[in-house]
Amino acid sequence: MNLDIPAAAKRRHGVELENALLDAAWEQLVSGGYSAFTFDAIAERAGTSRPVLYRRWSTREALVLAAMQHFMTQGARPVPDSGSLRGDLIALLTQANETRSVAAAVISVQLATYYQENETTPDELRRHLLGDRTSAMEVVIRRAIDRGELTDAQIAPRILALPFDLLRNEALMTLKPVPAPTIIEIVDRIFLPLIGQDAPPATR
């Protein structure tokens, strides 16, 4: 009995095909950077042809943005809710460390050509990808205010971004996941004191 599956039955369509294309595009971006981010290379990696890509994304810029958006969506998890600000912060940074910190650090290096060609910056790219969505840090801080751990005073955007900036910098410097003690240090010795919160005595 011939159990071979007809070629037509193996073809990917719709969402399955688009996800496969974006997965291949992301892998190509991480492994080779924007300079090696060509339709030929991505088509070969995805096992398809250039016209299949061009029907969906007419330019490299459009495809790289779609690939990054896809990666962010695929790696999204619910914002941790441990019942305390410190617990939420540690859980949130740990979650980011497990899913995207190394990749984000690599991409910050690999996209140098992209920034030059498109006359943009990492901050502009980040704001484009996030859009109007509320950040996970904003959710954590709002919960802390609702629980009475913090007053409803505005925290400066630079301070709010600091834990993730430090996490990303650690990953960029080592190209490895950030050790758990470093995450705790970021929370207990830097961020909490900066917003007027006491860290647990054992961490001082």
C-alpha positions in Angstrom: 0.0 0.0 0.0 1.3 3.5 -0.9 1.1 5.7 2.2 2.8 8.7 0.6 0.9 11.9 1.2 0.1 13.7 -2.1 2.2 16.9 -2.5 -1.0 19.1 -2.6 -2.0 17.7 0.9 1.3 18.8 2.3 1.0 22.4 1.2 0.5 25.0 3.8 -2.2 27.6 3.5 -3.6 30.6 5.3 -2.5 31.2 8.8 -0.3 28.1 8.9 1.6 29.3 5.8 2.0 32.9 7.1 3.2 31.7 10.5 5.8 29.5 8.8 7.0 32.4 6.7 7.2 34.7 9.6 9.0 32.1 11.7 11.6 31.7 8.9 11.9 35.4 8.6 12.6 35.8 12.3 15.1 33.0 12.3 16.9 34.6 9.4 17.0 38.0 11.1 18.4 36.5 14.3 21.0 34.4 12.6 22.2 36.7 9.8 21.0 40.2 10.7 19.3 42.7 8.4 22.1 42.6 5.8 21.4 38.9 5.2 17.6 39.4 5.4 16.8 38.7 1.8 13.7 37.3 0.2 15.8 34.5 -1.4 17.3 33.5 2.0 13.9 33.5 3.7 12.2 31.7 0.9 14.8 29.0 1.1 14.6 28.7 4.8 10.8 28.5 4.6 10.8 26.0 1.8 8.9 28.2 -0.5 9.4 30.8 -3.3 9.9 34.5 -3.5 6.5 35.2 -5.1 4.8 33.7 -2.1 6.6 36.2 0.1 6.1 39.1 -2.3 2.3 38.5 -2.3 2.2 39.3 1.4 5.1 41.8 1.9 6.3 44.0 -0.9 9.5 45.2 0.9 12.2 44.0 3.3 11.1 46.6 5.7 7.5 45.4 5.8 8.6 41.8 6.3 11.1 42.6 9.0 8.4 44.6 10.9 5.9 41.7 10.5 8.5 39.2 11.7 9.3 41.2 14.8 5.6 41.7 15.5 5.0 38.0 15.0 7.8 37.1 17.5 6.4 39.5 20.1 2.9 38.1 19.7 4.0 34.4 19.8 6.0 35.0 23.0 3.3 37.0 24.8 2.3 35.8 28.2 -0.2 37.1 30.8 1.2 39.8 33.0 2.2 38.0 36.3 -0.1 38.7 39.3 1.7 37.4 42.5 -0.1 39.7 44.9 2.8 42.0 45.6 4.8 44.6 43.6 8.1 42.9 44.3 6.8 39.5 43.3 5.2 40.9 40.1 8.5 42.6 39.1 10.7 39.6 39.6 8.2 37.3 37.8 7.8 39.8 34.9 11.6 40.1 34.4 12.1 36.4 34.8 9.4 35.8 32.2 11.0 38.3 29.8 14.4 36.7 30.5 13.0 33.3 29.5 11.3 34.3 26.3 13.0 37.2 24.7 15.8 39.0 26.4 18.7 37.3 24.5 16.8 37.6 21.2 16.1 41.3 21.9 19.8 41.9 22.6 20.9 40.1 19.4 18.3 42.0 17.4 19.5 45.3 18.8 22.9 44.5 17.2 21.6 42.8 14.1 19.5 45.7 13.0 22.2 48.3 12.6 21.8 48.3 8.8 18.0 48.5 9.1 18.3 51.7 11.2 20.6 53.2 8.6 18.6 52.3 5.6 15.3 53.4 7.0 16.6 56.5 9.0 15.0 55.3 12.2 16.1 54.5 15.7 15.6 51.6 18.1 13.2 53.7 20.2 11.1 54.6 17.2 11.0 50.9 16.2 10.0 49.9 19.7 7.2 52.5 19.7 6.0 51.4 16.3 5.8 47.7 17.4 4.1 48.5 20.8 1.6 51.0 19.3 -0.9 52.2 21.9 -0.8 49.0 24.0 -0.3 49.4 27.8 3.0 48.0 28.8 3.4 45.1 31.3 5.2 47.5 33.6 2.3 49.9 33.6 0.0 47.0 34.5 2.2 46.0 37.4 2.5 49.5 38.7 -1.3 50.1 38.4 -2.0 46.9 40.4 0.4 48.0 43.1 -1.4 51.3 43.3 -4.8 49.5 43.5 -3.4 47.3 46.3 -2.2 50.4 48.3 1.5 49.5 47.9 2.2 52.7 46.0 0.6 56.1 46.0 -1.0 57.3 42.7 2.0 59.4 41.9 3.3 59.4 38.4 6.6 57.5 37.8 8.7 59.0 35.1 8.8 56.9 31.9 12.6 56.5 32.1 12.3 55.0 35.6 9.5 52.8 34.6 11.6 51.4 31.7 14.7 51.0 33.8 14.2 47.3 34.9 13.9 46.2 31.3 16.7 48.4 30.1 19.0 46.9 32.7 17.8 43.3 31.8 18.4 44.0 28.1 21.8 45.4 28.8 22.9 42.4 30.8 21.7 40.1 28.0 23.5 42.2 25.4 26.8 42.1 27.3 26.8 38.3 27.7 24.4 37.1 24.9 23.1 34.6 27.6 20.0 34.5 29.8 20.4 36.8 32.8 21.0 34.9 36.1 18.2 35.0 38.7 20.3 36.8 41.3 20.9 39.6 38.9 17.1 40.0 38.3 16.5 40.1 42.0 19.3 42.7 42.4 17.7 44.9 39.6 14.4 44.8 41.5 15.6 45.0 45.2 18.7 47.2 45.0 17.9 49.5 42.1 14.2 49.8 41.1 12.4 49.5 44.4 14.6 52.0 46.2 14.3 54.3 43.3 10.5 54.5 43.6 10.7 54.9 47.4 10.0 51.2 48.3 12.0 49.2 50.9 13.5 45.9 49.7 13.4 42.8 51.9 16.2 43.0 54.6 17.9 39.8 53.3 18.6 41.4 50.0 20.4 44.5 51.3 
